[in-house]
Amino acid sequence: MTLKTRFSLIFSLLFSVVLASILLVVYYLFADFRKDEFSERLSEKAQTTARLLLEVKEVDNDLLRIIDRNAANMYNERILVFNDRMELIYKSVDDAAVSWTPADLQQIKERQRVFKRSKKMDVLGLYYDFENRDYFVLVAAEDRFGNSKLNYLAYLLVGAFLVGTALVWVVSFYVSRRSLAPLGRVTRQIREITGRNLTVRLSQTASQDEINDLSGSFNQMMDRIDRAYSSQKEFTANASHELRTPLARMIAQLENLLKETPPGERQEAVLRSIAEDSYLLSDIVTSLLLLSEMESPTKLNGFKPVRLDEVVFLSAARLVRSYPRFRLQFEIEQAEGREVNLEVAADETLLAIAVGNLLKNAYLYSTTGIVQCILREETGGIQLEIINQGPVPEVEDTTTLFRTFARGSNSIHKPGSGIGLSIVNRIVNYHAASIRYQVAAPDTNKVVLTFGPWP
C-alpha cells in the first residue's frame, strides 16, 4: 500500500468516525429533547385532569370525559386515575389500554413522577396529593409529530453522513495525490540514478517544505558520493595504467631471457613460474582497468550488429597463442531448411573479452583440453553454450560463481584471481543478456549465454 493510499484511508476513516459520532450525538440529543418536551405536555395534562376531577366538585367523570374529548388532546390519548387504595376512579375512554401494575403505582409514589415508553406510546405516571390522600394519574399518548420529526432527522443525518463521507474520501484522495505528487517525482528521479549515471540530481522548487528539504539533502549526499566514486575510479584507472607498462616490460624481458640464454633446468622452472605469475598479474591489472572503464558512461557509445560465431572464433584464436593445447569443438544447431541469424546487438570488443574469458576458464578447468561451443537460435534470442569435461564446483547457489573474487571448490591449484567471471557477468548485464551455470552431467560444466536478436 502506497503512502498516498495509506494517508487517504487514515484521514477518511478518522473523519468518518468523527462525523458519525457527532451525528449520533445530535440524534440522541434531539431524541432526549423530544422526550422531555412531550413529558412536560403529559405532565400538564395529568395535573389538569387531577385538578378538574378532585378539586372542582361540579365536574364528575362524565363531564370530564366530555371535556377531554373536546379539548386539544394528544394523539391516541389515554388517561387513568387511581386513588390511594390503587382503585381505578377515572378513565378517559372505555377501551383505555394502558398496562399498569401495583408495583408501577408504588414506584410513582416513591419517585413522584415516572416516564416510560411502551411500544409506540409514551406513558407518564404522576403522583398527586389532595386532602392528605394519594392519587395516581397515568397519561399515555403517542407523540406522532415528535416521532415524525425524529425519523426525519434520522434520515437527514444518515444522508449527511453518506454524502459527507463520500465527499471526504474523494477530496482526501485528490488532496493526498496533489500534496504527495512532488514525492512521486522525487521517486522517479531517484530511479534514474544508476552506477553509470551518478550525475542526476533531484529538482528543487522555491517552496520551503519537507520534500524540498529532502531533495536538497539528497543532492548534497549524491555530490559527496559522486566525488568519492569518481576519485575511486580515477585511482583504479590510473593505477592500472601505471602498472601495465612495467609489467609488460617484465614479461618481455623474461620471454627474451628464456629464448636467448640456455638456463639450467631449475633456472628455467623458476623463470617460467615468474612468467606465469607476471601473466596472471597482468590479467588482474587489465581486469581492474576494464572494470573501471565499464562504469564510465563515456566509454561505451552504442551497439552494432555483431556475428556471435565470429566472436567465438576470434577468441579461440587468441587463446591458442597462450595455450597451444586448447581445442575447440564448434557446432551450430539450426532447424531444417532455415538459416540461423547469428547477429546480436553488442560492443564487439567487450563481447570478445567475455567470450574469451569463458573459453579460457573452460579450458583451465577441463581435464581433456577440449571446449565445446554450441550456437542455437531460441525463441526471442540466440543461445551460446560452452561445455567442458572436468570437476564441478560444490556450491548451493551457482550465481555466486559470478561474484568478484568468488572461486569454486574445483579451483584448488588452478591459476586465477576470481575476477574473470565477474567481468563476464558485468558485460552480459550491460548487453541486457543473461548468463547461468549448469552441471549438465557428472563432471560436465556448462555455461549458457542468452542474447536478444539484432532488431
N, C-alpha and C positions, 0 to 999 in steps of 0.2 A: 504494500500500500504506500503510495507516494505521500510526501509531506503535505501537498496541496489537498489531497483527498482526506488525509487524517485531520488536518486543520478544519476543513469544511464540515466534516462529520461531527467533530467535537463541539464546534461552535453551534451547529444546527441542533444537535441533541440537547445541549445546555439551554439554548433559547426555548426549545420545545418544552422542556421540563419546567422552566421558569414561567413560561406563558400558561401552561396547563395549571400550575399551582395558583397563579393569580386569578385565572378564570374560575377555578374551583372555589377559591375564597370568595370571589364576587357572588357566585351562585349560592353558596351556603349563607352568606350574609343577607342576601335578599330573601332567601327562604326563612331565615330567622326573623327578619323584619316582617314578612307576611304573617308568620305565626303570632308574633307579638301584637301586630295590628288587629288581626282577627280575634285574638284572645281578648283584647280590650272591648271589642264590639260585643262578644259573647258575654263579657262581664257586665257591661252596661245593660244588656238585655236581661240578664239574670237579676240584677238589682232592681230594675224597673218592675219586672214581674213580681218579685218578692214584696215590694212596697205596695203595689196595687192589690195583691192578694191578701196581705196580712195587715197593712196599716189603714187601708181605705175600706171601711165597713160596708159602703154601698156597693162594692164590687164583689160579686160572687164568681164561682167557677164559670158559669155560662157566660156572664158578661165579659169575663176576662178572655175567654176563648174568642168572643166576637171582636174584642179589641185587638187581640193578636192577629186574627185573620185580616183585619182591615188596616193594620199598621204596616209600615215598610219593613217587612220581615226579610230575613236572610233566606237563601235558597235551601229548601228541604229542612226547614227549622223544626226542631222538636224541643219541648220544654217539660221537665218533670220537677215536681216539688215534693219533698219528704219532710215529715215532722220529726220530733225528737225520738219517737218510737220507730223511726225508719219506715213509716207507713206513707204510701203514696196519697197525697191530698190534692194534687192537681197535675193534669197533663194537657198540653195544648191541643193535641189531636188524639183521637181514639187509637190510632194504629202507630203510636209513637214507639218505634223500635230502637230504643236506646238501652244497650246492655249495661247492667249495673249489679253490684253485689253489696251486701252489708259491709264487707271489707272496704269497698270503694268509699262508702259514706263515712266510715270511721277514719279513713285516710284524709278525706276532705275536712273533717272536724279537726284533725291534728294539724294539718298544713294550711287551713283556711281557704286555700284555692289550689285546684289541681287541673292541669290541662293535659289532654292526651289525644291521640289520633286513632280512630277506629275505622279501618277501611278508608273510604273516601270522606268520612265525617270527622270534623273537629269537635271534641267534647270538652266542655268546661264545667267543672264542679265547684260551686261557691257555697261557703258556709255563711249563714245569715242568722244573727241573734236578735230575737224580738221578744220583749217581755220575759226575759230570762228563760226563754225556750229556744231549743236548737232547731234550725230549719236548714234543709239542704236543697239547693237548686242545681239541676243538671240541664245545661243548654247544649244542644247538638245542632250543628248546621254544616252545610257544605259550602266552602269558600270557592265557588266556581270561578269568580273573576280573578281572585288572587292566584288560584292554581293555574288558570289560563295564562296569566302574566308570567308565572314562574316557568311554565312549559315553554312559553315563547322565548323567555330569556335563555333557557337551556339550549334551544335551537340556535339562537343568536351566538351564544358562547361557543358551541361546537363548531358552527360555521366560521366564526372568527379564528378559532384555533386551527382549523384545517387550512384556511386561506393564509393566515399569518405564518404557519409552519411552512407551507409550500413556498411562499414568497421569500422567507428567510433562507430556506435551503437553496433556492435559485440564486438569491443575492450573495449568500456566503460562498457558493462555488464560483460565482463570477468574480467576486472581490478577491478571493484567495488566488484565483488564477491570474488576475491582474497584478495583485500585490507580489506574488512569487514568480512572476514572469522573468524578472531580472535573474533570479536564481536558476531558472531553466536555461537562460542564455549563458550564464557562467558555467553550468554543467556541460553544455555543448562545446564551449570553447576549451574547457579542460580536456575533453575527449580528443580534441585535435592535437594535443601535445603528445609527442612520441619521442623515442630516443633519437630520432633523426630530425626532429623539429622542436628544439627547445627554445626557439625564438618567439613563439606565440605568447602573447600577453592578453590578459583579460581587459576588456573595455571598461572604462570608468565614466561616470556622469558627474554632474555638478551637485547632485543631491547628497546630503550628508546622512546617509542611512547605513544600517549594519552591512547590507550586501555590498555597498560601495567600499566600505572599510575593509570587508573581506577580500574584495578584488584587489585593493591596493596592497594588502598584506601578502596575498598570494603572488602578486607580481614581484614584490621585493624578494620573496623566497625563491622564485624562479630565476631572478637575476643572480642570486648567490649560487644556485645550483648550476646555472649555465656557465658562470665563471669557473667554478670548481671543475665541471665536466670538461670544459674547453681546455683548462690547464692540464688536466689528466691526459686528455687525448693528445695534446701538443707534446707533452713529455714522452708519452709512449711512442708517438711517431718519430720524434727527434732521436730518442734513444735507439729505436730500431734502425733508423737510417745510419746513425753513427756507428752502430755495431756491425752493420753489414759489410762495410769496407774492410776493417781489419780481419774479419772472419773470412772474407773472400781471398785476401792475401795469404792468410794462414793455410787455407785449403790448397791454393795454387802452389805454394812453396812445398807443402807436404807431397802433393802429386809429383812435382818436379823432382823432389828428393827420392821418391820411390822409383822414378823412372831412370834417373841419371846415376845414382850411387847404388852399387850392388851390396846391400847390407847383409848382415848375418840373419839367421832365422829368427832369433829373439828380437833384434832390432826391427826387422820387418813387421813382426807381430805387434810391437809397440807402436810403430808408425801407423800401421793400418788401424789400430784401436784409436789412436789420436785423430786420425782422419775421419773415422766413423762418428766420434764424438763431435768433431767440428761440423760434419754434415748435419747431425742432429741439432746442434746449437744454431746453425744457420736456418734450419727449418723452423725452429722456435721463434727466432727473430723475424723471419718472413711472415710467420703466422700472426705475431703480435702487430706487425705493421699492417697486415691485411685487415685485422680486426679493427684497428683504429681508423683505417680508411673507409671501411664499410659503415661506420657510424656517421660519417660526414656526408651530408646531402649533396655537396658539390662534386663528389667523386663519381656518382652514378647518374647519368643524364637520360636514361631511357633504354628500352629494349628493342631488339631487332629479331627477325626470324633466324633461328639457328637450327641446323640439322643435328639431331642428337647422336646419330650414328657417327658422324664426322668428329664430334667432340670425343666420343669413346675411342676412336682410332688414334686421334691426336694424343690423347692422354696416355694410351697404351704405348705409343711410340716413344714418348718421353720417358716412361717408366722403364722401358727395356734398356735405355742407356745406363741407368744406375743399377738395374737388377737384370743381368743377362738371362737368368733362369726363368724370368717371368714369361708365362704363356697365356694367351687369351683365346678363349673359345666364344665366338660371337654368333648370335642367331637372331633372325627377325621372324617373328610369328605373324602371319597375315592370313586373312580369310581367302578362300579360293576365288580367283578371278578379281581380286580387289587389291589395289596398291595402298600400302600403308603410308600415311602422311607423317613423316618423322620430324617436322619442323615444330619448334617450340619458341615462345617469346622469352628471350633471355639475354643477359650480358654474356658474350661468348667467353671472355677472359675468366669471369667468376665461375661460370659453369664448368669450364675446363679444370679449374682448381678443385671444385667439388668432386667431379668425376675422378680426377687424378688421385685425390686423397682416398676415395673409396676403393679404387683399384689397388693402390699401394697397400692400404690396410688389409684388403682381402688377400693379397699376395703374402704379406708378412705373417698372417695368421693361418696360412694354408700349409698343409703337410705335403702337398703334391706340387706346389708352384703354379698350378693351373687355376685361372679365374674364368668363370663362365658368365657371360653377359647375354641377357635375353631382352629384346625390344618387342613390345606388342602395343597395338592400339586398343585402348579400352574405351568404354562409354564416357565421353566427355573429357578424354585426355590420352596421354601417352605414358606408358609404364616401362621403367627400366629396372630389371632385376640383376643384381650382382651376387653370384653364388660362389662359395669356395668350400673345400673339404678341410676340416680342421676342428680343434677343440672349440666348444661353445662356452660362452660366459655364463656363470651361475648367478643370475640376478632375477629378482621377482618382477621388477618394473624395467623393461628394456629401454624405455625412454631415457633413463638415467645415463645410458651409454653416450648420449649426445650432449651431455653437460660438459662444461670446461673442466679439464684435468681429471675427468672420470675415466677409469680403466676397468675392464672386466677381469674376472678371475683367470682367464686364459692369456693374460698379458704378461705373466711372470717370465722373466728372462727375454722379453721382447723389447726392442728399442721403441721409443716413442715418448711423447710428453703428455698425451691426453688432450691435446688441443685440436687435432685434425678433425675429428668427428664434430666437435663444437663449431668449427668453421664451416663444415659442410651443412650443419643444421641451420646456421645463420644465412648462408647463401640460399638454401632451399626455401626458407621462410621469406627471404627477400623476394624470391620469384613467385610467391604465392603458391608454392608447390608443397608436397608432403613427403615425408620420409619415415620409414618404420623398419625395425629389425625383427626377423623371424628365425626361429630354429626350424628349418624346413624338414629335417630328418636328423637322426643321430649323427653327430659330428658334421653337421652341414649348416653353415651360416648363410643367411640370405638377407640382403638389404634391398628394399623396394622403394624406388623413387617414382612419384606420380606427378606429371606436369600437365597443365592445361594446354590445349592445342593452340597453335597460332591462329588468330582470328582472320 
